[in-house]
Amino acid sequence: MKSRCLMKSRCLRYSCLGAVSALAVTTLSACGGSGADSGGDPAGAQVVGVDYPRSDTDFWNSYIKYTPQFAKELGLGLKTTNSQNDVGKLAANAQTFISHGVKGVAMAPQDTAAIAPTLQQMAAQKIPVVTVDTRPDTGKVYMVVRADNRAFGEKACRYLGAKLGGQGKVVMLEGDLASINGRDRTEGFNDCMNEHYPEITVLGQATNWDGTVAAQKLQAALTAHPDIKGVYMQASFALSGTLHVLKQQGLLVGPKDKKHIFVVSNDGTPEELRRIAEGKIDATVSQPADLYAKYALSYLKAAIEGKTFKPGKTDHDSTIVKVRDGVLEDQLSAPLVTADGGTYDGVPSLKSDDTSLWGNTLGPEVTRK
């Protein structure tokens, strides 16, 4: 059996990356501090706070777009902040929400270990918290809304394993191993490869969810290993850099060309779906930005109303699982998406033009240009 994940490291926290999206309904601050209420909440509505983790990717910009839409549908008032991948800013934003008297908070902590003290503060104030996309390593929350991220890695593994015939080398552009998502996707991919495709070598590259770092690591890997035949990007942050590197090295060719490198991503953004249709990448796992926004707010409303939940099937094609005492997780559906909608080593997929995919329902103004 060949070795895998040849390069791993613990990842650093992000610094402030940009301004809060103008799409927010009520923005408390430009970079995580306090600010004035700009109004616009429904009369008499319960007000909740939503902290956006970043606004520099198509996926999170889509989540930012959906959030006020669903808040309006649910009759909730909304205050928003943007922690910009900085757990210190997230902690400050939580204090801002407390001072504004919100009835619940949705957040997506990128450092899932360091968020514990903030969760304790929210619990002391009896403010329910729903985490989106990520799950805290410790501490209690009302609900976690995310997909099964280990399954993300396994679906990518199954697709690449089938396409490569169980042989060769693949690069895994890891996210942030300080995040439960980075760990889950990495472990899911590696465990699947070890069990089902022991003759495929995985070259693991830590990227900290940074597209520039991902491109540099991919270029170095291709230089050192010109026989690489697959790339697994753990999120769409690496898409533009990956395409640039492949084009630069004459490898951005169609799937029927012998030089083609099979590329699988995670997120299901509009650009990913277009690139699949063009033959520039081969597959993605569609992470539901729309449902993350919808059910984060739905659970906050339920918390305000005093409702409780138990493990089991839901009425929206998902399953609530008990992660540990005090933590339930609603695992939303996240399908594999390919050009042909085929089944790969037992994993079914949807075609990239399937109208049920959230990435096919958004206008071009959501994506970065």
C-alpha positions as semicolon CSV with decimal commas, in nm:
position;residue;x (nm);y (nm);z (nm)
1;M;0,000;0,000;0,000
2;K;0,132;0,338;-0,094
3;S;0,162;0,624;0,147
4;R;-0,093;0,903;0,147
5;C;-0,131;1,258;0,261
6;L;0,241;1,330;0,229
7;M;0,205;1,692;0,337
8;K;-0,010;1,784;0,636
9;S;0,008;2,061;0,886
10;R;-0,207;2,237;1,137
11;C;-0,347;2,553;0,983
12;L;-0,344;2,915;1,093
13;R;-0,640;3,140;1,148
14;Y;-0,737;3,387;0,884
15;S;-0,690;3,761;0,902
16;C;-0,956;4,011;0,801
17;L;-1,022;3,960;0,429
18;G;-1,274;4,217;0,314
19;A;-1,578;4,429;0,383
20;V;-1,918;4,299;0,483
21;S;-2,140;4,220;0,185
22;A;-2,383;4,491;0,087
23;L;-2,647;4,220;0,055
24;A;-2,706;4,200;0,430
25;V;-3,035;4,336;0,564
26;T;-2,899;4,509;0,873
27;T;-2,523;4,527;0,907
28;L;-2,387;4,596;1,250
29;S;-2,030;4,658;1,142
30;A;-1,787;4,675;0,855
31;C;-1,538;4,427;1,000
32;G;-1,688;4,270;1,307
33;G;-1,741;4,554;1,554
34;S;-2,055;4,734;1,658
35;G;-2,264;4,971;1,454
36;A;-2,601;5,134;1,415
37;D;-2,922;4,951;1,328
38;S;-3,022;5,055;0,977
39;G;-3,379;4,935;1,022
40;G;-3,588;4,731;0,780
41;D;-3,700;4,456;1,020
42;P;-4,066;4,349;1,007
43;A;-4,275;4,526;1,270
44;G;-4,287;4,327;1,592
45;A;-4,062;4,052;1,452
46;Q;-3,823;3,853;1,666
47;V;-3,472;3,965;1,572
48;V;-3,190;3,715;1,521
49;G;-2,824;3,765;1,444
50;V;-2,633;3,598;1,162
51;D;-2,255;3,613;1,139
52;Y;-2,122;3,552;0,790
53;P;-1,784;3,376;0,804
54;R;-1,644;3,531;0,487
55;S;-1,749;3,710;0,168
56;D;-1,468;3,622;-0,072
57;T;-1,606;3,301;-0,226
58;D;-1,901;3,229;-0,453
59;F;-2,040;2,981;-0,201
60;W;-2,052;3,222;0,093
61;N;-2,170;3,510;-0,123
62;S;-2,459;3,286;-0,224
63;Y;-2,534;3,209;0,141
64;I;-2,528;3,584;0,212
65;K;-2,779;3,638;-0,069
66;Y;-3,017;3,371;0,055
67;T;-3,015;3,470;0,423
68;P;-3,228;3,787;0,408
69;Q;-3,468;3,620;0,164
70;F;-3,544;3,338;0,409
71;A;-3,551;3,572;0,707
72;K;-3,828;3,765;0,534
73;E;-4,017;3,444;0,450
74;L;-3,999;3,332;0,814
75;G;-4,099;3,673;0,950
76;L;-3,773;3,724;1,137
77;G;-3,586;4,048;1,190
78;L;-3,221;4,020;1,093
79;K;-2,894;4,171;1,209
80;T;-2,571;4,061;1,043
81;T;-2,195;4,079;1,090
82;N;-1,899;3,932;0,904
83;S;-1,616;3,774;1,102
84;Q;-1,395;3,730;0,793
85;N;-1,234;3,405;0,904
86;D;-1,116;3,554;1,232
87;V;-1,237;3,386;1,551
88;G;-1,151;3,700;1,749
89;K;-1,386;3,905;1,531
90;L;-1,651;3,636;1,567
91;A;-1,625;3,662;1,946
92;A;-1,660;4,041;1,923
93;N;-1,957;4,004;1,690
94;A;-2,126;3,774;1,940
95;Q;-2,090;4,045;2,205
96;T;-2,247;4,292;1,962
97;F;-2,543;4,060;1,911
98;I;-2,585;4,026;2,286
99;S;-2,584;4,404;2,332
100;H;-2,849;4,439;2,061
101;G;-3,075;4,186;2,235
102;V;-3,107;3,931;1,956
103;K;-3,313;3,622;2,033
104;G;-3,082;3,376;1,860
105;V;-2,760;3,361;1,658
106;A;-2,648;3,165;1,353
107;M;-2,274;3,144;1,290
108;A;-2,026;2,940;1,089
109;P;-1,707;2,928;1,299
110;Q;-1,408;2,835;1,083
111;D;-1,189;2,754;1,383
112;T;-1,413;2,495;1,545
113;A;-1,197;2,451;1,854
114;A;-1,153;2,817;1,950
115;I;-1,525;2,901;1,941
116;A;-1,600;2,723;2,274
117;P;-1,573;3,033;2,504
118;T;-1,810;3,228;2,279
119;L;-2,065;2,948;2,292
120;Q;-2,040;2,950;2,672
121;Q;-2,112;3,324;2,677
122;M;-2,415;3,282;2,452
123;A;-2,545;3,000;2,671
124;A;-2,504;3,214;2,983
125;Q;-2,724;3,477;2,815
126;K;-2,977;3,206;2,716
127;I;-2,932;3,291;2,348
128;P;-2,969;2,979;2,130
129;V;-2,699;2,922;1,870
130;V;-2,722;2,738;1,540
131;T;-2,393;2,668;1,364
132;V;-2,392;2,644;0,987
133;D;-2,155;2,435;0,774
134;T;-1,926;2,366;1,071
135;R;-1,966;2,194;1,407
136;P;-1,789;2,313;1,724
137;D;-1,538;2,068;1,866
138;T;-1,673;2,127;2,217
139;G;-1,969;2,306;2,370
140;K;-2,344;2,293;2,315
141;V;-2,555;2,446;2,039
142;Y;-2,925;2,428;1,960
143;M;-2,861;2,267;1,618
144;V;-2,584;2,217;1,365
145;V;-2,690;2,263;1,003
146;R;-2,445;2,106;0,762
147;A;-2,396;1,817;0,526
148;D;-2,204;1,496;0,598
149;N;-1,855;1,622;0,518
150;R;-1,693;1,280;0,543
151;A;-1,927;1,180;0,261
152;F;-1,792;1,474;0,058
153;G;-1,448;1,317;0,069
154;E;-1,579;0,968;0,001
155;K;-1,783;1,077;-0,302
156;A;-1,479;1,255;-0,448
157;C;-1,272;0,943;-0,381
158;R;-1,524;0,712;-0,549
159;Y;-1,544;0,932;-0,856
160;L;-1,168;0,964;-0,897
161;G;-1,112;0,599;-0,815
162;A;-1,354;0,495;-1,087
163;K;-1,213;0,737;-1,346
164;L;-0,853;0,638;-1,274
165;G;-0,925;0,267;-1,268
166;G;-0,779;0,241;-0,919
167;Q;-0,428;0,341;-1,032
168;G;-0,210;0,654;-1,026
169;K;-0,158;0,971;-0,823
170;V;-0,400;1,240;-0,710
171;V;-0,349;1,573;-0,534
172;M;-0,581;1,663;-0,248
173;L;-0,597;2,039;-0,186
174;E;-0,698;2,029;0,179
175;G;-0,889;2,308;0,346
176;D;-0,807;2,402;0,704
177;L;-0,735;2,118;0,943
178;A;-0,833;2,348;1,232
179;S;-1,185;2,315;1,089
180;I;-1,405;2,009;1,133
181;N;-1,485;2,033;0,762
182;G;-1,122;2,015;0,657
183;R;-1,065;1,720;0,887
184;D;-1,382;1,537;0,781
185;R;-1,321;1,577;0,408
186;T;-0,957;1,476;0,442
187;E;-1,034;1,171;0,654
188;G;-1,327;1,066;0,436
189;F;-1,115;1,083;0,121
190;N;-0,813;0,907;0,272
191;D;-1,014;0,632;0,441
192;C;-1,197;0,560;0,117
193;M;-0,874;0,551;-0,083
194;N;-0,705;0,322;0,170
195;E;-0,995;0,080;0,167
196;H;-1,098;0,077;-0,198
197;Y;-0,807;0,207;-0,408
198;P;-0,480;0,115;-0,233
199;E;-0,286;0,161;-0,559
200;I;-0,373;0,529;-0,580
201;T;-0,123;0,760;-0,410
202;V;-0,274;1,070;-0,244
203;L;-0,055;1,379;-0,223
204;G;-0,213;1,584;0,055
205;Q;-0,150;1,960;0,039
206;A;-0,259;2,188;0,327
207;T;-0,395;2,518;0,191
208;N;-0,575;2,695;0,482
209;W;-0,874;2,749;0,244
210;D;-0,650;2,994;0,055
211;G;-0,675;2,989;-0,326
212;T;-0,329;3,136;-0,382
213;V;-0,167;2,878;-0,156
214;A;-0,367;2,601;-0,328
215;A;-0,243;2,709;-0,673
216;Q;0,118;2,722;-0,553
217;K;0,092;2,378;-0,393
218;L;-0,069;2,229;-0,704
219;Q;0,197;2,373;-0,933
220;A;0,473;2,235;-0,711
221;A;0,307;1,893;-0,696
222;L;0,268;1,875;-1,075
223;T;0,633;1,970;-1,119
224;A;0,749;1,701;-0,877
225;H;0,498;1,442;-1,000
226;P;0,421;1,493;-1,371
227;D;0,219;1,169;-1,372
228;I;-0,058;1,313;-1,150
229;K;-0,398;1,224;-1,296
230;G;-0,647;1,367;-1,046
231;V;-0,714;1,668;-0,822
232;Y;-0,955;1,685;-0,529
233;M;-1,028;2,044;-0,423
234;Q;-1,202;2,048;-0,085
235;A;-1,393;2,364;-0,180
236;S;-1,440;2,601;-0,472
237;F;-1,187;2,848;-0,326
238;A;-0,924;2,661;-0,531
239;L;-1,112;2,655;-0,861
240;S;-0,970;2,955;-1,045
241;G;-0,614;2,883;-0,935
242;T;-0,640;2,518;-1,034
243;L;-0,771;2,604;-1,380
244;H;-0,494;2,862;-1,423
245;V;-0,221;2,615;-1,327
246;L;-0,358;2,342;-1,554
247;K;-0,386;2,584;-1,847
248;Q;-0,036;2,716;-1,786
249;Q;0,104;2,363;-1,802
250;G;-0,097;2,262;-2,110
251;L;-0,315;2,025;-1,910
252;L;-0,650;2,202;-1,934
253;V;-0,783;1,967;-2,200
254;G;-1,107;1,776;-2,250
255;P;-1,184;1,448;-2,071
256;K;-1,116;1,242;-2,385
257;D;-0,761;1,375;-2,416
258;K;-0,493;1,149;-2,266
259;K;-0,342;1,450;-2,085
260;H;-0,667;1,526;-1,905
261;I;-0,645;1,552;-1,527
262;F;-0,972;1,470;-1,352
263;V;-1,077;1,747;-1,113
264;V;-1,339;1,713;-0,840
265;S;-1,450;2,004;-0,624
266;N;-1,690;2,064;-0,334
267;D;-1,960;2,335;-0,316
268;G;-2,173;2,327;-0,631
269;T;-2,139;2,697;-0,716
270;P;-2,271;2,833;-1,047
271;E;-1,918;2,858;-1,186
272;E;-1,838;2,497;-1,093
273;L;-2,148;2,378;-1,274
274;R;-2,055;2,582;-1,582
275;R;-1,702;2,443;-1,576
276;I;-1,834;2,087;-1,559
277;A;-2,058;2,151;-1,861
278;E;-1,755;2,296;-2,046
279;G;-1,540;1,993;-1,963
280;K;-1,291;2,205;-1,766
281;I;-1,356;2,015;-1,439
282;D;-1,531;1,684;-1,397
283;A;-1,741;1,677;-1,080
284;T;-1,839;1,852;-0,761
285;V;-2,039;1,778;-0,449
286;S;-2,319;2,032;-0,419
287;Q;-2,320;2,182;-0,072
288;P;-2,663;2,345;-0,027
289;A;-2,603;2,717;0,034
290;D;-2,975;2,784;0,003
291;L;-3,077;2,519;0,255
292;Y;-2,803;2,624;0,496
293;A;-2,961;2,970;0,510
294;K;-3,317;2,840;0,522
295;Y;-3,275;2,585;0,799
296;A;-3,033;2,788;1,010
297;L;-3,305;3,051;1,039
298;S;-3,583;2,792;1,069
299;Y;-3,410;2,633;1,368
300;L;-3,354;2,972;1,530
301;K;-3,725;3,043;1,497
302;A;-3,801;2,701;1,643
303;A;-3,565;2,770;1,934
304;I;-3,739;3,100;2,008
305;E;-4,071;2,914;2,007
306;G;-3,939;2,656;2,254
307;K;-3,944;2,358;2,018
308;T;-3,713;2,059;2,060
309;F;-3,588;1,795;1,819
310;K;-3,476;1,432;1,831
311;P;-3,253;1,223;1,604
312;G;-3,424;1,081;1,298
313;K;-3,553;1,160;0,951
314;T;-3,684;1,511;0,883
315;D;-3,956;1,640;0,653
316;H;-3,695;1,796;0,423
317;D;-3,499;1,493;0,299
318;S;-3,233;1,498;0,568
319;T;-3,144;1,319;0,889
320;I;-3,085;1,462;1,235
321;V;-2,807;1,276;1,415
322;K;-2,685;1,304;1,773
323;V;-2,319;1,400;1,763
324;R;-2,274;1,410;2,142
325;D;-2,470;1,524;2,446
326;G;-2,610;1,867;2,375
327;V;-2,538;1,863;2,001
328;L;-2,776;1,754;1,725
329;E;-2,680;1,786;1,360
330;D;-2,922;1,813;1,069
331;Q;-2,729;1,655;0,782
332;L;-2,870;1,800;0,460
333;S;-2,848;1,631;0,123
334;A;-2,533;1,702;-0,083
335;P;-2,533;1,514;-0,416
336;L;-2,241;1,435;-0,644
337;V;-2,269;1,635;-0,969
338;T;-2,116;1,527;-1,301
339;A;-2,148;1,603;-1,671
340;D;-2,347;1,289;-1,751
341;G;-2,538;1,223;-1,428
342;G;-2,394;0,872;-1,414
343;T;-2,323;0,638;-1,123
344;Y;-1,960;0,603;-1,018
345;D;-1,856;0,303;-0,812
346;G;-2,202;0,289;-0,659
347;V;-2,241;0,667;-0,606
348;P;-2,522;0,825;-0,814
349;S;-2,485;1,177;-0,948
350;L;-2,695;1,459;-1,089
351;K;-2,621;1,623;-1,422
352;S;-2,463;1,966;-1,396
353;D;-2,768;2,129;-1,560
354;D;-3,018;1,974;-1,317
355;T;-3,261;2,247;-1,217
356;S;-3,288;2,115;-0,861
357;L;-2,931;2,231;-0,790
358;W;-2,908;2,566;-0,611
359;G;-2,616;2,664;-0,833
360;N;-2,852;2,666;-1,132
361;T;-3,102;2,902;-0,970
362;L;-2,884;3,208;-0,901
363;G;-2,817;3,499;-1,130
364;P;-2,463;3,596;-1,238
365;E;-2,456;3,890;-0,996
366;V;-2,384;3,652;-0,706
367;T;-2,055;3,522;-0,838
368;R;-1,725;3,705;-0,826
369;K;-1,589;3,837;-1,153
